[in-house]
Amino acid sequence: MNGRSIVPTAGKQRQLLTLLALRCGRVVPIATLMEELWGDSIPRSGLTTLQT
């Protein structure tokens, strides 16, 4: 966006982007992403939310 930095305001989006950045160049399994975002309390809609 014209050289401007864009930072997501939603916590889960920031958390996901941080995890992916820390594992740059590596495949991160869906299970790992879901565990990172929700821990042991993954909601039923977790996979759909992650895909969105």
Backbone as XML, in Angstrom:
<?xml version="1.0"?>
<chain id="A" units="angstrom">
  <residue number="1" name="MET">
    <atom name="N" x="0.832" y="-1.184" z="0.000"/>
    <atom name="CA" x="0.000" y="0.000" z="0.000"/>
    <atom name="C" x="0.875" y="1.246" z="0.000"/>
  </residue>
  <residue number="2" name="ASN">
    <atom name="N" x="1.453" y="1.517" z="-1.120"/>
    <atom name="CA" x="2.284" y="2.714" z="-1.291"/>
    <atom name="C" x="3.431" y="2.779" z="-0.294"/>
  </residue>
  <residue number="3" name="GLY">
    <atom name="N" x="4.017" y="1.616" z="0.047"/>
    <atom name="CA" x="5.153" y="1.586" z="0.952"/>
    <atom name="C" x="4.810" y="1.739" z="2.414"/>
  </residue>
  <residue number="4" name="ARG">
    <atom name="N" x="3.529" y="1.760" z="2.742"/>
    <atom name="CA" x="3.120" y="1.898" z="4.138"/>
    <atom name="C" x="3.043" y="0.528" z="4.802"/>
  </residue>
  <residue number="5" name="SER">
    <atom name="N" x="3.333" y="0.497" z="6.069"/>
    <atom name="CA" x="3.217" y="-0.722" z="6.856"/>
    <atom name="C" x="1.767" y="-0.898" z="7.282"/>
  </residue>
  <residue number="6" name="ILE">
    <atom name="N" x="1.268" y="-2.107" z="7.122"/>
    <atom name="CA" x="-0.099" y="-2.404" z="7.539"/>
    <atom name="C" x="-0.029" y="-3.474" z="8.611"/>
  </residue>
  <residue number="7" name="VAL">
    <atom name="N" x="-0.576" y="-3.175" z="9.767"/>
    <atom name="CA" x="-0.561" y="-4.105" z="10.892"/>
    <atom name="C" x="-1.997" y="-4.510" z="11.188"/>
  </residue>
  <residue number="8" name="PRO">
    <atom name="N" x="-2.280" y="-5.818" z="11.173"/>
    <atom name="CA" x="-3.642" y="-6.259" z="11.502"/>
    <atom name="C" x="-4.009" y="-5.852" z="12.918"/>
  </residue>
  <residue number="9" name="THR">
    <atom name="N" x="-5.248" y="-5.470" z="13.108"/>
    <atom name="CA" x="-5.686" y="-5.060" z="14.437"/>
    <atom name="C" x="-6.210" y="-6.223" z="15.259"/>
  </residue>
  <residue number="10" name="ALA">
    <atom name="N" x="-6.637" y="-7.297" z="14.600"/>
    <atom name="CA" x="-7.153" y="-8.460" z="15.320"/>
    <atom name="C" x="-6.000" y="-9.271" z="15.905"/>
  </residue>
  <residue number="11" name="GLY">
    <atom name="N" x="-6.129" y="-9.638" z="17.162"/>
    <atom name="CA" x="-5.076" y="-10.364" z="17.863"/>
    <atom name="C" x="-4.712" y="-11.692" z="17.227"/>
  </residue>
  <residue number="12" name="LYS">
    <atom name="N" x="-5.720" y="-12.458" z="16.811"/>
    <atom name="CA" x="-5.452" y="-13.772" z="16.213"/>
    <atom name="C" x="-4.688" y="-13.617" z="14.894"/>
  </residue>
  <residue number="13" name="GLN">
    <atom name="N" x="-5.009" y="-12.616" z="14.117"/>
    <atom name="CA" x="-4.294" y="-12.380" z="12.854"/>
    <atom name="C" x="-2.834" y="-12.034" z="13.123"/>
  </residue>
  <residue number="14" name="ARG">
    <atom name="N" x="-2.601" y="-11.171" z="14.084"/>
    <atom name="CA" x="-1.220" y="-10.821" z="14.446"/>
    <atom name="C" x="-0.465" y="-12.038" z="14.950"/>
  </residue>
  <residue number="15" name="GLN">
    <atom name="N" x="-1.115" y="-12.836" z="15.774"/>
    <atom name="CA" x="-0.501" y="-14.028" z="16.327"/>
    <atom name="C" x="-0.137" y="-15.012" z="15.211"/>
  </residue>
  <residue number="16" name="LEU">
    <atom name="N" x="-1.039" y="-15.202" z="14.268"/>
    <atom name="CA" x="-0.803" y="-16.117" z="13.147"/>
    <atom name="C" x="0.339" y="-15.623" z="12.266"/>
  </residue>
  <residue number="17" name="LEU">
    <atom name="N" x="0.334" y="-14.355" z="11.928"/>
    <atom name="CA" x="1.399" y="-13.797" z="11.092"/>
    <atom name="C" x="2.759" y="-13.889" z="11.776"/>
  </residue>
  <residue number="18" name="THR">
    <atom name="N" x="2.776" y="-13.681" z="13.082"/>
    <atom name="CA" x="4.023" y="-13.787" z="13.842"/>
    <atom name="C" x="4.557" y="-15.214" z="13.798"/>
  </residue>
  <residue number="19" name="LEU">
    <atom name="N" x="3.678" y="-16.181" z="14.024"/>
    <atom name="CA" x="4.094" y="-17.582" z="13.984"/>
    <atom name="C" x="4.649" y="-17.948" z="12.611"/>
  </residue>
  <residue number="20" name="LEU">
    <atom name="N" x="3.958" y="-17.534" z="11.556"/>
    <atom name="CA" x="4.417" y="-17.848" z="10.203"/>
    <atom name="C" x="5.749" y="-17.156" z="9.895"/>
  </residue>
  <residue number="21" name="ALA">
    <atom name="N" x="5.910" y="-15.937" z="10.366"/>
    <atom name="CA" x="7.167" y="-15.218" z="10.137"/>
    <atom name="C" x="8.331" y="-15.898" z="10.864"/>
  </residue>
  <residue number="22" name="LEU">
    <atom name="N" x="8.067" y="-16.385" z="12.072"/>
    <atom name="CA" x="9.113" y="-17.058" z="12.843"/>
    <atom name="C" x="9.522" y="-18.384" z="12.208"/>
  </residue>
  <residue number="23" name="ARG">
    <atom name="N" x="8.627" y="-18.965" z="11.426"/>
    <atom name="CA" x="8.915" y="-20.243" z="10.772"/>
    <atom name="C" x="9.036" y="-20.070" z="9.262"/>
  </residue>
  <residue number="24" name="CYS">
    <atom name="N" x="9.542" y="-18.940" z="8.869"/>
    <atom name="CA" x="9.690" y="-18.597" z="7.454"/>
    <atom name="C" x="10.422" y="-19.699" z="6.689"/>
  </residue>
  <residue number="25" name="GLY">
    <atom name="N" x="9.862" y="-20.072" z="5.550"/>
    <atom name="CA" x="10.486" y="-21.077" z="4.707"/>
    <atom name="C" x="10.189" y="-22.511" z="5.112"/>
  </residue>
  <residue number="26" name="ARG">
    <atom name="N" x="9.410" y="-22.682" z="6.169"/>
    <atom name="CA" x="9.073" y="-24.036" z="6.633"/>
    <atom name="C" x="7.565" y="-24.246" z="6.567"/>
  </residue>
  <residue number="27" name="VAL">
    <atom name="N" x="7.168" y="-25.462" z="6.364"/>
    <atom name="CA" x="5.751" y="-25.815" z="6.388"/>
    <atom name="C" x="5.300" y="-25.853" z="7.842"/>
  </residue>
  <residue number="28" name="VAL">
    <atom name="N" x="4.185" y="-25.185" z="8.129"/>
    <atom name="CA" x="3.629" y="-25.201" z="9.478"/>
    <atom name="C" x="2.316" y="-25.976" z="9.412"/>
  </residue>
  <residue number="29" name="PRO">
    <atom name="N" x="2.250" y="-27.130" z="10.064"/>
    <atom name="CA" x="1.033" y="-27.938" z="10.012"/>
    <atom name="C" x="-0.179" y="-27.202" z="10.583"/>
  </residue>
  <residue number="30" name="ILE">
    <atom name="N" x="-1.336" y="-27.515" z="10.037"/>
    <atom name="CA" x="-2.580" y="-26.900" z="10.500"/>
    <atom name="C" x="-2.760" y="-27.123" z="11.998"/>
  </residue>
  <residue number="31" name="ALA">
    <atom name="N" x="-2.459" y="-28.323" z="12.465"/>
    <atom name="CA" x="-2.607" y="-28.623" z="13.894"/>
    <atom name="C" x="-1.762" y="-27.684" z="14.752"/>
  </residue>
  <residue number="32" name="THR">
    <atom name="N" x="-0.576" y="-27.361" z="14.287"/>
    <atom name="CA" x="0.304" y="-26.439" z="15.018"/>
    <atom name="C" x="-0.290" y="-25.041" z="15.058"/>
  </residue>
  <residue number="33" name="LEU">
    <atom name="N" x="-0.814" y="-24.596" z="13.921"/>
    <atom name="CA" x="-1.430" y="-23.269" z="13.868"/>
    <atom name="C" x="-2.622" y="-23.189" z="14.813"/>
  </residue>
  <residue number="34" name="MET">
    <atom name="N" x="-3.455" y="-24.207" z="14.782"/>
    <atom name="CA" x="-4.651" y="-24.204" z="15.631"/>
    <atom name="C" x="-4.279" y="-24.252" z="17.104"/>
  </residue>
  <residue number="35" name="GLU">
    <atom name="N" x="-3.285" y="-25.047" z="17.442"/>
    <atom name="CA" x="-2.851" y="-25.119" z="18.838"/>
    <atom name="C" x="-2.270" y="-23.787" z="19.299"/>
  </residue>
  <residue number="36" name="GLU">
    <atom name="N" x="-1.512" y="-23.151" z="18.430"/>
    <atom name="CA" x="-0.937" y="-21.847" z="18.766"/>
    <atom name="C" x="-2.021" y="-20.800" z="18.998"/>
  </residue>
  <residue number="37" name="LEU">
    <atom name="N" x="-3.045" y="-20.835" z="18.177"/>
    <atom name="CA" x="-4.107" y="-19.833" z="18.276"/>
    <atom name="C" x="-5.069" y="-20.080" z="19.431"/>
  </residue>
  <residue number="38" name="TRP">
    <atom name="N" x="-5.401" y="-21.341" z="19.694"/>
    <atom name="CA" x="-6.448" y="-21.632" z="20.674"/>
    <atom name="C" x="-6.024" y="-22.543" z="21.810"/>
  </residue>
  <residue number="39" name="GLY">
    <atom name="N" x="-4.820" y="-23.070" z="21.777"/>
    <atom name="CA" x="-4.399" y="-23.983" z="22.839"/>
    <atom name="C" x="-5.262" y="-25.234" z="22.852"/>
  </residue>
  <residue number="40" name="ASP">
    <atom name="N" x="-5.713" y="-25.629" z="24.028"/>
    <atom name="CA" x="-6.539" y="-26.822" z="24.170"/>
    <atom name="C" x="-8.023" y="-26.541" z="23.944"/>
  </residue>
  <residue number="41" name="SER">
    <atom name="N" x="-8.381" y="-25.288" z="23.711"/>
    <atom name="CA" x="-9.795" y="-24.894" z="23.569"/>
    <atom name="C" x="-10.129" y="-24.518" z="22.132"/>
  </residue>
  <residue number="42" name="ILE">
    <atom name="N" x="-9.804" y="-25.388" z="21.195"/>
    <atom name="CA" x="-10.070" y="-25.101" z="19.780"/>
    <atom name="C" x="-11.577" y="-25.143" z="19.547"/>
  </residue>
  <residue number="43" name="PRO">
    <atom name="N" x="-12.141" y="-24.054" z="19.026"/>
    <atom name="CA" x="-13.589" y="-24.041" z="18.776"/>
    <atom name="C" x="-13.950" y="-24.934" z="17.587"/>
  </residue>
  <residue number="44" name="ARG">
    <atom name="N" x="-15.220" y="-25.320" z="17.506"/>
    <atom name="CA" x="-15.677" y="-26.140" z="16.381"/>
    <atom name="C" x="-15.388" y="-25.467" z="15.059"/>
  </residue>
  <residue number="45" name="SER">
    <atom name="N" x="-15.468" y="-24.166" z="15.041"/>
    <atom name="CA" x="-15.260" y="-23.400" z="13.804"/>
    <atom name="C" x="-13.774" y="-23.079" z="13.579"/>
  </residue>
  <residue number="46" name="GLY">
    <atom name="N" x="-12.884" y="-23.662" z="14.374"/>
    <atom name="CA" x="-11.466" y="-23.335" z="14.310"/>
    <atom name="C" x="-10.849" y="-23.515" z="12.937"/>
  </residue>
  <residue number="47" name="LEU">
    <atom name="N" x="-11.102" y="-24.640" z="12.299"/>
    <atom name="CA" x="-10.515" y="-24.891" z="10.972"/>
    <atom name="C" x="-11.047" y="-23.899" z="9.952"/>
  </residue>
  <residue number="48" name="THR">
    <atom name="N" x="-12.347" y="-23.656" z="9.969"/>
    <atom name="CA" x="-12.943" y="-22.693" z="9.039"/>
    <atom name="C" x="-12.394" y="-21.299" z="9.281"/>
  </residue>
  <residue number="49" name="THR">
    <atom name="N" x="-12.277" y="-20.932" z="10.546"/>
    <atom name="CA" x="-11.729" y="-19.612" z="10.901"/>
    <atom name="C" x="-10.288" y="-19.485" z="10.419"/>
  </residue>
  <residue number="50" name="LEU">
    <atom name="N" x="-9.505" y="-20.520" z="10.620"/>
    <atom name="CA" x="-8.118" y="-20.508" z="10.185"/>
    <atom name="C" x="-8.020" y="-20.374" z="8.675"/>
  </residue>
  <residue number="51" name="GLN">
    <atom name="N" x="-8.853" y="-21.092" z="7.953"/>
    <atom name="CA" x="-8.834" y="-21.031" z="6.498"/>
    <atom name="C" x="-9.263" y="-19.666" z="5.981"/>
  </residue>
  <residue number="52" name="THR">
    <atom name="N" x="-10.160" y="-19.025" z="6.697"/>
    <atom name="CA" x="-10.624" y="-17.696" z="6.282"/>
    <atom name="C" x="-9.548" y="-16.681" z="6.505"/>
  </residue>
</chain>
